[in-house]
Amino acid sequence: MDLQEALFESVPIRVGVVDSELETWRLVRPLLDADADIRITGVHDTGSAAVEALRREPVDILLLDTALADMDGFQVLQEAGGACAQAVVFMTAREEHALRAFEAGALDYLLKPLVPQRFVQVLGRAKEHVRRERIQQLVLQLAGLVKARPEPSRAPRYLDRLVIREVGRVTLLPVDDVDWMAAEDNYVQVHVGGRGHLLRQPLRELEARLDPERFVRIHRSTLINLQRVQELRPLLHGEYQVILRDRTTLKLSRGYRERLGLLLAQG
């Protein structure tokens, strides 16, 4: 984004729509047209056309149906790449897809048939997300940490919540609340405030989707939230005890000491 343009809220927010249902488009189009902040950059009714367009020209907000003729919306997002949109809103007729939408990094989801008031609410949330991203980019540019570019650079999209499926309920758990995590075969035990939640995902896959500046591995089976570290105590052979704020004591293996040390020094 051009540095001068980022100073003004009048910069259009580019929206792409991917949906094969005419009824959805008839409802969405007038709501988008009525919003002076929005510029519709593309409307596609097949996944393949959407992927091609998004690879060529990313958008700020992507309204994406989960059920298309040639592929589902999750495949579109995967093939187009995480940089195809700053905010993704899935539209689905199946409520169970809402959980998968969050797992795919979506900002929000809309259940069909769409309700205008709910659509406007979610669109407003997406617009605010885009504006925050623009402000963050501007601050970095002014600080001299990144160079201004003609096209918006896309920061990696890290998880901001975990979807925990437990008997009789599903919990959306903010990653900020996590103290530490431990691998248990193909599962992860997520520890929050003295409670454990079982997540059906290997630790290495979960680690790849978390911000490495916030979550760091201290052992081959242990990942901690850096903000929860209170002190380190040396042990034998270059190992340490890591003591968290809640007094949980974990072992820092020698092989992971350098990475943790660098992050703590930056803090």
Secondary structure, 3 states (H helix, E strand, C coil): CCCCHHHCCCCCEEEEEECCCHHHHHHHHHHHHCCCCEEEEEEECCHHHHHHHHHHCCEEEEEEECECCCCEHHHHHHHHCHHHEEEEEEEECCCCHHHHHHHCCCCEEEECCCCHHHHHHHHHHHHHHHHHHHHHHHHHHHCCCCCCCCCCCCCCCCCCEEEEEECCEEEEEEHHHCCEEEEECCEEEEEECCEEEEECCCHHHHHHCCCCCCEEEEECCEEEEHHHEEEEEECCCCCEEEEECCCCEEEECHHHHHHHHHHHHHC
